[in-house]
């Protein structure tokens, strides 16, 4: 005997399945998490001048990327219709930033994370807000003037960073053979250079410029002009959260299209900044101008 399901009840059941799925996604998404708690969790850094850094142990982080993330906080507040959202910071490093984002400890990683295709398999990225060059800082008295001069030298890097991967790639190709010394974070890497335990420090040029500007004797250092690779920085967020990602993307794109991002750039890269009121004098490069003109989140 043949049975036919009634069309209307079956359609209704199907609609309920989709509705429940959508409700479930909304209930577990970042916006729902923020609305229920009244809090947004931001991953930050102690010493990534001028992107994300602290002036004291008890102070909240400041910086270029942090300012962008605070604009996202304003957009979230408006989207949810909340009069106030509490911002809570968690200090992250290169090795724990992705796991703590994935497990919900932080909702946004707001620092100097390079957008790579490998990381895109684990997290999502907002449109890139900066493009940097991976190179080396050395003491002017070192006699090191180009990347090949690093052969046989002690070179500091940061554990879990892309610079360490690039340096190892150069070693495998036979172009540079160095003794690698890993610092636990960016400030620790610069300490290795400043105290003479390392002959060079391989990192993003803009971060190197920030640390040199804040050093006791900035004139003792120089940044090599050669580059191992250009890399885009992006704010990280959890994967598979389309509603939150759309809001983040809309906010960052809006800053670029309106020109507000250029005001933030002037504030942090072309003006005196704390703690020493040093001016990085780091003009906007063609690569940075291009991502502001045509926002994207392409990885390297």
C-alpha positions as CSV (number, residue, x, y, z in Angstrom):
1,X,0.0,0.0,0.0
2,X,1.4,3.4,-1.0
3,X,1.4,6.3,1.6
4,X,1.7,10.0,0.7
5,X,2.8,12.5,3.3
6,X,0.4,15.4,3.6
7,X,2.2,18.3,1.8
8,X,1.3,21.1,4.2
9,X,2.4,19.4,7.4
10,X,5.6,18.2,5.7
11,X,6.4,21.8,4.5
12,X,5.7,23.1,7.9
13,X,8.0,20.5,9.5
14,X,10.7,21.4,7.1
15,X,10.4,25.1,7.9
16,X,10.6,24.3,11.6
17,X,13.8,22.4,11.0
18,X,15.4,25.4,9.2
19,X,14.1,27.8,11.8
20,X,15.5,25.8,14.6
21,X,18.8,25.7,12.9
22,X,18.9,29.4,12.4
23,X,17.9,30.0,16.0
24,X,20.6,27.7,17.2
25,X,23.2,29.5,15.1
26,X,22.1,32.8,16.5
27,X,22.0,31.5,20.1
28,X,25.6,30.4,19.9
29,X,27.0,33.2,17.8
30,X,29.4,36.0,19.1
31,X,26.7,38.6,19.0
32,X,24.4,36.5,21.2
33,X,27.3,35.8,23.6
34,X,28.0,39.6,23.8
35,X,24.4,40.5,24.3
36,X,23.8,37.9,27.1
37,X,27.0,38.9,28.9
38,X,27.1,42.6,28.2
39,X,30.8,42.1,27.6
40,X,33.1,41.8,24.6
41,X,36.4,40.0,25.1
42,X,39.4,41.5,23.2
43,X,42.8,39.8,22.8
44,X,45.6,42.3,23.1
45,X,49.4,42.6,23.6
46,X,51.7,44.1,26.1
47,X,54.3,45.6,23.8
48,X,53.4,45.7,20.1
49,X,54.0,49.5,19.6
50,X,52.0,51.2,18.0
51,X,49.4,48.5,17.4
52,X,48.6,47.1,20.8
53,X,50.5,47.9,24.0
54,X,50.2,48.9,27.6
55,X,51.7,51.9,29.4
56,X,51.7,50.1,32.8
57,X,50.7,46.7,34.2
58,X,47.3,48.0,35.3
59,X,46.5,50.1,32.2
60,X,44.2,49.1,29.3
61,X,46.0,48.5,26.0
62,X,46.2,51.3,23.5
63,X,47.3,51.4,19.9
64,X,46.3,51.5,16.2
65,X,44.7,48.1,16.0
66,X,43.0,48.6,19.4
67,X,41.4,51.8,18.1
68,X,40.0,49.9,15.2
69,X,38.6,47.2,17.5
70,X,37.0,49.9,19.7
71,X,35.1,51.1,16.5
72,X,33.9,47.5,16.1
73,X,32.7,47.6,19.7
74,X,30.7,50.8,18.9
75,X,29.1,49.0,15.9
76,X,28.2,45.9,18.0
77,X,26.7,48.2,20.7
78,X,24.5,49.9,18.0
79,X,23.6,46.6,16.4
80,X,22.4,45.1,19.7
81,X,20.8,48.3,20.9
82,X,22.8,48.2,24.1
83,X,23.5,51.4,26.0
84,X,26.9,50.0,27.1
85,X,29.3,47.1,26.5
86,X,32.1,46.3,28.9
87,X,35.4,45.8,27.1
88,X,37.6,43.1,28.8
89,X,41.1,42.5,27.7
90,X,43.2,39.3,27.7
91,X,46.9,39.5,26.9
92,X,47.8,37.0,24.3
93,X,51.0,35.8,22.5
94,X,51.9,34.2,19.2
95,X,51.3,30.7,20.5
96,X,48.0,31.0,22.4
97,X,46.1,33.6,20.3
98,X,44.3,31.2,18.0
99,X,43.4,28.5,20.7
100,X,42.0,31.2,23.0
101,X,40.0,32.7,20.2
102,X,38.6,29.4,19.2
103,X,37.5,28.4,22.7
104,X,35.7,31.7,23.3
105,X,38.1,33.2,25.8
106,X,38.4,36.2,23.4
107,X,36.0,37.4,20.6
108,X,38.5,39.5,18.6
109,X,42.3,39.3,18.3
110,X,43.4,43.0,18.0
111,X,47.1,43.1,17.4
112,X,49.6,42.3,14.6
113,X,48.5,38.9,13.5
114,X,49.6,38.1,9.9
115,X,46.7,36.9,7.7
116,X,48.0,33.6,6.2
117,X,46.2,31.0,4.2
118,X,47.2,28.4,6.8
119,X,45.6,30.4,9.6
120,X,42.5,30.9,7.5
121,X,41.8,27.2,8.0
122,X,41.4,27.9,11.7
123,X,40.0,31.5,12.0
124,X,38.4,34.3,10.0
125,X,40.1,37.6,9.3
126,X,38.7,41.1,9.0
127,X,39.9,43.2,6.0
128,X,43.6,43.8,6.4
129,X,44.4,47.1,8.2
130,X,48.2,47.1,7.6
131,X,50.9,45.7,5.4
132,X,54.4,45.2,6.7
133,X,57.8,44.0,5.5
134,X,59.7,41.2,7.3
135,X,63.3,42.3,7.8
136,X,65.9,42.7,10.4
137,X,67.0,45.3,13.0
138,X,70.7,45.5,13.9
139,X,73.0,47.7,15.9
140,X,74.8,50.2,13.6
141,X,78.1,49.0,15.1
142,X,77.5,45.4,14.0
143,X,78.8,45.7,10.4
144,X,75.6,44.1,9.2
145,X,74.2,46.0,6.2
146,X,72.2,43.4,4.3
147,X,70.4,40.1,4.9
148,X,73.2,37.9,3.6
149,X,75.4,39.5,6.3
150,X,73.4,37.5,8.8
151,X,75.2,34.3,7.8
152,X,76.7,32.7,10.9
153,X,75.1,35.3,13.3
154,X,72.9,34.9,16.3
155,X,69.4,36.0,15.1
156,X,66.5,36.7,17.4
157,X,62.9,35.9,16.4
158,X,59.6,35.4,18.2
159,X,58.2,32.0,18.9
160,X,55.1,31.2,16.8
161,X,55.6,34.2,14.4
162,X,55.7,34.1,10.6
163,X,59.2,35.7,10.7
164,X,60.6,32.6,12.3
165,X,59.1,30.5,9.5
166,X,60.5,32.7,6.8
167,X,63.9,32.6,8.4
168,X,63.8,28.8,8.6
169,X,62.7,28.8,4.9
170,X,65.8,30.9,4.0
171,X,68.0,28.4,5.9
172,X,66.5,25.5,4.0
173,X,67.1,27.2,0.7
174,X,70.7,27.8,1.6
175,X,70.5,31.6,1.2
176,X,71.0,32.4,4.9
177,X,72.5,30.2,7.6
178,X,72.0,31.6,11.2
179,X,71.8,30.6,14.8
180,X,68.2,31.1,15.8
181,X,67.3,32.4,19.3
182,X,63.6,32.6,20.0
183,X,62.1,35.3,22.3
184,X,58.8,34.6,24.0
185,X,57.3,37.8,22.7
186,X,58.3,40.9,20.7
187,X,59.8,42.8,23.6
188,X,61.8,39.8,24.7
189,X,63.2,39.5,21.1
190,X,64.3,43.1,21.2
191,X,65.9,42.6,24.6
192,X,68.0,39.8,23.0
193,X,69.3,42.3,20.5
194,X,69.8,45.2,22.9
195,X,71.8,43.1,25.3
196,X,74.1,41.7,22.7
197,X,72.8,38.1,22.9
198,X,71.6,38.4,19.4
199,X,73.3,40.2,16.4
200,X,70.0,40.9,14.7
201,X,66.3,40.7,15.3
202,X,64.0,39.5,12.5
203,X,60.5,40.9,12.7
204,X,58.0,43.2,10.9
205,X,59.7,46.5,10.0
206,X,57.0,48.7,11.7
207,X,57.2,46.8,15.0
208,X,61.0,47.1,14.8
209,X,60.6,50.9,14.3
210,X,58.3,51.1,17.3
211,X,60.7,49.3,19.6
212,X,63.7,51.3,18.4
213,X,61.8,54.6,18.9
214,X,61.1,53.6,22.5
215,X,64.6,52.3,23.2
216,X,67.0,54.0,25.6
217,X,69.4,54.9,22.7
218,X,67.4,54.8,19.4
219,X,70.3,56.0,17.4
220,X,72.2,52.8,18.1
221,X,70.0,50.8,15.8
222,X,69.0,50.6,12.1
223,X,66.5,48.5,10.0
224,X,67.8,46.7,6.9
225,X,66.1,47.8,3.7
226,X,65.7,44.3,2.3
227,X,62.6,42.3,2.9
228,X,61.9,38.6,3.3
229,X,58.2,39.1,2.5
230,X,55.4,41.5,2.7
231,X,52.6,40.5,5.1
232,X,49.1,41.8,5.8
233,X,47.8,42.3,9.3
234,X,44.3,41.3,10.1
235,X,42.0,41.3,13.1
236,X,41.1,37.6,13.9
237,X,37.6,36.3,14.8
238,X,36.0,32.9,15.0
239,X,35.1,31.0,11.9
240,X,31.5,30.1,10.9
241,X,29.9,33.2,12.5
242,X,28.6,35.1,9.4
243,X,26.5,37.6,11.3
244,X,29.4,38.8,13.4
245,X,31.9,38.7,10.5
246,X,29.6,40.8,8.4
247,X,29.4,43.5,11.1
248,X,33.2,43.4,11.6
249,X,33.8,43.7,7.8
250,X,31.3,46.5,7.4
251,X,32.9,48.5,10.2
252,X,36.5,48.1,9.0
253,X,35.5,48.7,5.4
254,X,33.7,51.8,6.5
255,X,36.8,53.2,8.2
256,X,38.7,52.8,5.0
257,X,36.1,54.1,2.6
258,X,35.4,57.2,4.8
259,X,39.0,58.1,5.2
260,X,38.8,57.7,9.0
261,X,41.5,55.0,8.9
262,X,44.0,57.6,7.6
263,X,43.3,59.8,10.6
264,X,44.1,56.9,12.9
265,X,47.2,56.2,10.9
266,X,48.4,59.8,11.3
267,X,47.7,59.5,15.1
268,X,49.8,56.4,15.6
269,X,52.5,56.5,12.9
270,X,53.1,60.2,12.1
271,X,52.6,61.8,15.5
272,X,54.3,61.6,19.0
273,X,52.9,58.6,20.9
274,X,53.3,57.5,24.5
275,X,55.2,56.5,26.5
276,X,58.2,58.6,25.3
277,X,56.3,60.9,22.9
278,X,58.4,59.4,20.1
279,X,57.3,59.9,16.5
280,X,57.8,56.7,14.4
281,X,57.8,58.9,11.2
282,X,56.5,55.8,9.3
283,X,54.8,57.1,6.2
284,X,52.0,55.1,4.6
285,X,53.4,52.7,2.0
286,X,51.9,52.0,-1.4
287,X,50.9,48.6,-0.2
288,X,49.0,50.1,2.7
289,X,47.3,52.7,0.5
290,X,46.2,49.9,-1.8
291,X,44.4,47.9,0.9
292,X,42.6,51.0,2.1
293,X,41.6,51.8,-1.5
294,X,40.5,48.2,-2.2
295,X,39.8,46.5,1.2
296,X,40.3,42.7,1.2
297,X,41.3,39.9,3.6
298,X,43.6,37.9,1.3
299,X,46.2,35.8,3.1
300,X,49.8,35.1,2.2
